[in-house]
């Protein structure tokens, strides 16, 4: 995450006065994807100051007519990560136009294998979006979204669940002695996805517990992970 260098200013005192171009650039990147309080904290501005500047930065004439491909991609980027009001402000459309476009996108579904790029983005945003929104973003059915998440052993973020119908108190079962022993035995040399499947837990839960126990991957496993990441990003060499 990019941060602004505040120099010698007091870190606990909110900044006042004119916004710098660096601050506005960060606001453009973060607005709609992060909570206002979090943006205010990292920019060392008050939440009210962030809201006022966002209204100014994203103020534009309301667009009408057909949606461009760039607008649709931007809609999918923010969908599920913010309120309809903020989404409409970012896109320069009315909330009604935004809802109409979301309904249209929801009617488009395709099947088949998930591409590497789709899976990479799916892993990145799954924890903070609802399955309904993910179905629209990836033009898949909700069932396909659930199946893909299960195959990757993904889980929703606790902060997201807390916002969603107050379900943040849901907890995974406590780790048993046998599970901990299996984790300690497998973690150094076994892929996290495989460990998660054996333990019937999410990959995030496996990684978190391993970190808590101070477990590390063996060097050869780290090299293999690096080769796999390169292969997934660039494909097989010819």
Helices and strands as residue ranges (DSSP letters): H 21-30, H 36-43, H 47-57, H 69-78, H 84-91, H 95-106, H 116-125, G 126-128, H 131-137, H 142-152, H 158-163, H 177-186, H 192-199, H 203-213, H 219-234
